Every structure is written in structure tokens, then in C-alpha cells.
């Protein structure tokens, strides 16, 4: 039987799935793998194998001595590089392609009401919200849906926190390496500069809190993690350059 080459559309859809799926669930029995296989006319085994090919290109997994499939194609590398060069464009393109294959619309997926704006404003807002959704999914999947500080594993209480704020770096708004999975309390602290993550991946709490006498019942939750290492993600580890930006420009020492 003649081998069928993977198209670019198929590859960016599989990479999208790779980004949003915890590493341990990249297998042919995963319902999301099965559904994508149906949409693109491939077998679940083929989709699972191709997604693991991307793991072979992932520096975070290589550092942890976790290997993906060893015989990826040049096209895999091209798609990997394309995403990493422009996360915003490729995230939106792959999400848009996925919903079109499912005969749905992005606005429908976002569950927007009748007051959703029209025209260019609508297009801009849809793109922003689609990319925000992708960023959240990719960051939470990288951390296996657990807060990197406390280990809390309740998705409703977890946020994908930008290291460099959304407003400060357009290029890296959707880059998963610009994200941390934090529970709601620590997300707020991080966003307000009352906590940072150091270059050696340890929690550092602002002196405004370590010297405070007004923390009440959350004292232990806040201060017990000071100078403790975070739980490392399965992939897309935080970029040191972004952590340094947060320390210098957001953190209140």
C-alpha cells in the first residue's frame, strides 16, 4: 500500500492536540485522539504516533530524558518551528481549521450571545478569545492540570498565568513558555507582583507579605511556599528571559 504523506493542515491539527493534551494521554484510546483521527481521515494509532513524534522535538521532554518517536519527518520540524516562531497565528489557524472540519464556527464554540459585535471588531475579539483558550489549554496540559506551586488539581480553580503580561508582549501572548499553571490565589499574587518565580524556578514572595501581620488564615498557604521549587511542567518550561522580566518589572520585592 502506498504511504500517504501528512499534509500541513493535518500536522498543525496534530500539533494543536499535542499542545493541549497531557503527555500521558497521547495514546490511541484517548477520545480526543479518536475524534481528530476521524476528522482528518487517519487512524487513532497514526494520530497518536504523529503526536509523539513532536515530543522528540520538545527540549523540555529531552531534558527530562523522555523520548518521543525517533523517526519524525522534516515536515514535523517545519510545523514545530512555525508554531514556535508565531504562536498567535498558528494557534488561531489550527483552532479555526478544527472547528471548520467539525462544521462549526469559532463564535459558536465560544458560546457568544447575540450582543457579540460584528465586522472587524468581531473578528478581532474572536481571535483574542480563541487564542486565550488555546493558551489556557496548552499551559494547563503542560502542568498536567496541577498548580505548579501547590499541586492543586481542580481545573475550575486553576489559571494559565502570563509571566510577561498580556499587554506587554504581543508576540508571546500565546506562547506556552510564557505561562504558569497557578491556583486562583497565587495567580492573583503573581499578577500583582506579590510573588515571582526565580531563574532557578523557586517561589519568591514579596517582603510586603513576608513581613505582613494581616494575612490571617492564608499565612501558611502564602508563606509556606517561599523559596520552594515549583513543580516542573511536562513540556514548555517557563522561559528564563520571561521570568527575569517579571522579576524586574512586575515583582515588588
C-alpha positions in Angstrom: 0.0 0.0 0.0 1.3 3.4 -1.0 2.2 5.6 2.0 0.1 8.7 2.4 2.1 11.9 3.3 0.8 14.1 6.0 -0.5 17.4 4.8 0.4 20.7 6.6 -3.2 21.0 7.8 -3.1 17.6 9.3 0.2 18.3 11.0 -0.9 21.6 12.6 -4.0 19.9 13.9 -2.0 17.1 15.5 0.4 19.6 17.0 -2.5 21.6 18.4 -3.7 18.3 20.0 -0.1 17.7 21.3 0.0 21.1 22.9 -3.4 20.7 24.7 -3.1 17.1 25.9 -1.1 15.9 28.9 1.8 13.8 27.7 0.5 10.6 29.4 -2.8 10.9 27.4 -1.2 11.0 23.9 -2.5 7.5 23.0 -4.9 5.9 20.6 -7.6 5.3 23.3 -7.9 9.0 24.1 -11.3 10.2 22.8 -9.7 13.5 21.6 -7.2 11.5 19.6 -10.0 9.3 18.2 -12.1 12.3 17.2 -9.2 14.1 15.5 -8.4 10.9 13.6 -12.0 10.8 12.3 -11.9 14.4 11.2 -8.7 14.1 9.2 -9.1 10.6 7.9 -6.3 8.9 9.8 -6.3 6.1 12.3 -6.1 6.9 16.0 -2.8 5.0 16.1 -1.4 7.2 13.4 -2.5 10.4 15.1 -1.1 9.2 18.5 2.2 8.2 16.8 2.5 11.5 15.0 1.8 13.5 18.2 4.5 11.6 19.9 6.8 12.5 17.0 6.5 16.1 18.2 7.7 15.0 21.6 11.0 14.0 20.1 11.5 17.7 19.1 10.5 19.1 22.6 13.5 20.3 24.5 11.6 20.2 27.8 11.0 16.4 27.4 14.5 15.8 26.2 15.8 17.4 29.4 13.7 15.0 31.4 15.0 12.1 29.3 11.6 11.4 28.0 11.8 10.5 24.3 9.2 10.7 21.6 9.2 8.6 18.4 12.6 8.7 16.8 11.6 8.9 13.1 9.8 12.2 12.7 9.7 13.8 9.3 11.2 17.1 8.1 7.6 18.3 7.9 7.2 17.7 11.6 10.2 20.0 12.3 8.8 22.7 10.0 5.5 22.7 11.8 7.3 22.8 15.2 9.3 25.8 14.1 6.3 27.5 12.6 4.4 27.4 15.8 7.4 28.4 17.9 8.0 31.4 15.6 4.4 32.7 15.7 2.3 31.1 18.4 -0.6 33.5 17.9 -1.1 32.9 14.2 -0.7 29.1 14.3 -2.8 28.7 17.3 -5.7 30.6 15.7 -5.2 28.9 12.3 -5.2 25.4 13.8 -8.2 26.1 16.1 -10.1 27.6 13.1 -9.3 24.6 10.9 -10.5 22.2 13.6 -13.9 23.8 14.0 -14.4 24.0 10.2 -13.8 20.3 9.9 -16.4 19.8 12.5 -18.8 22.0 10.6 -19.0 24.6 13.4 -18.0 28.2 13.9 -15.5 29.7 16.3 -18.2 32.1 17.7 -20.4 29.1 18.3 -17.6 27.3 20.1 -17.0 30.4 22.2 -20.8 30.4 23.1 -21.1 34.1 22.4 -24.6 35.7 22.7 -26.5 38.0 20.3 -24.7 41.1 21.6 -21.3 39.8 20.2 -20.0 42.6 18.0 -19.9 42.4 14.2 -17.4 43.1 11.5 -13.7 43.7 12.2 -14.4 44.2 15.9 -15.9 40.7 16.0 -13.0 39.2 14.1 -10.5 40.7 16.5 -12.4 39.6 19.6 -12.9 36.1 18.3 -9.2 35.8 17.5 -8.2 37.0 21.0 -10.6 34.7 22.8 -9.7 31.7 20.7 -6.0 32.3 21.4 -6.7 32.8 25.1 -8.5 29.5 25.2 -5.6 27.8 23.4 -3.1 29.3 25.8 -5.0 28.2 28.8 -5.4 24.6 27.4 -1.7 24.4 26.5 -0.4 25.7 29.8 -2.7 23.5 32.0 -1.8 20.4 29.9 1.9 21.2 30.2 1.5 21.1 34.0 -0.8 18.1 33.9 -3.7 20.3 35.2 -2.0 20.9 38.5 -0.9 24.2 40.2 2.9 24.4 39.9 3.1 25.7 43.5 0.6 23.8 45.5 -0.3 20.8 43.3 -4.0 21.7 43.4 -5.7 19.7 40.6 -9.2 21.3 40.4 -9.3 22.9 36.9 -12.0 25.4 37.9 -9.6 26.9 40.4 -6.6 27.0 38.0 -5.4 29.8 35.8 -2.9 30.0 33.0 -0.9 32.9 34.3 1.2 35.1 31.8 4.7 35.6 33.1 5.2 38.7 30.8 1.8 40.4 31.0 -0.6 40.1 28.0 -0.3 43.9 27.4 3.5 43.9 27.5 4.4 41.4 24.8 2.1 40.9 21.8 4.4 38.3 20.2 4.4 35.9 23.2 0.8 36.3 24.3 0.0 32.7 23.2 3.5 31.2 23.8 3.0 28.4 26.4 6.5 29.1 27.7 5.2 32.5 28.8 2.7 30.7 31.1 2.5 29.1 34.5 -0.4 27.0 35.9 -1.4 28.6 39.2 -4.3 28.4 41.5 -6.5 31.5 41.7 -4.8 32.9 44.9 -1.3 32.6 43.6 -2.3 33.7 40.2 -3.5 37.0 41.7 -0.3 37.3 43.8 1.8 36.7 40.7 -0.2 39.2 38.6 0.1 41.9 41.3 3.8 41.4 41.8 3.5 40.0 45.3 5.2 36.8 44.2 7.6 35.8 41.4 9.4 32.7 40.2 13.2 33.0 40.2 15.5 31.9 37.5 16.2 28.7 39.4 12.5 28.0 39.4 11.8 28.7 43.1 8.9 30.7 44.6 9.8 34.1 46.0 7.2 36.0 48.0 7.4 39.8 48.3 8.6 41.3 51.6 5.3 43.1 51.6 3.8 39.7 52.5 6.6 38.0 54.4 6.6 41.0 56.8 2.9 41.4 56.9 0.8 40.8 60.1 -2.5 40.9 58.3 -2.5 37.7 56.3 -4.8 35.9 58.7 -5.8 32.4 57.8 -3.9 32.3 54.5 -0.5 32.9 56.1 0.6 29.3 55.8 -0.7 28.9 52.2 1.2 32.0 51.1 4.4 31.8 53.1 5.0 28.1 53.3 6.0 28.0 49.6 8.5 30.8 49.9 11.9 29.7 48.4 10.4 26.3 47.5 10.8 24.9 44.0 7.9 24.8 41.6 6.6 21.6 40.1 8.2 21.4 36.6 5.9 21.1 33.6 6.0 18.1 31.2 6.8 20.5 28.4 7.0 24.2 27.6 9.0 25.1 30.7 9.0 28.8 31.6 11.4 30.8 29.5 14.2 32.3 31.7 14.0 35.6 29.8 10.3 35.9 30.7 10.9 35.1 34.4 13.6 37.8 34.5 11.2 40.3 33.0 8.6 39.5 35.7 11.2 39.8 38.4 12.4 43.2 37.2 9.2 44.8 36.0 6.3 43.3 37.9 7.6 41.8 41.2 7.5 44.1 44.3 10.5 42.9 46.3 
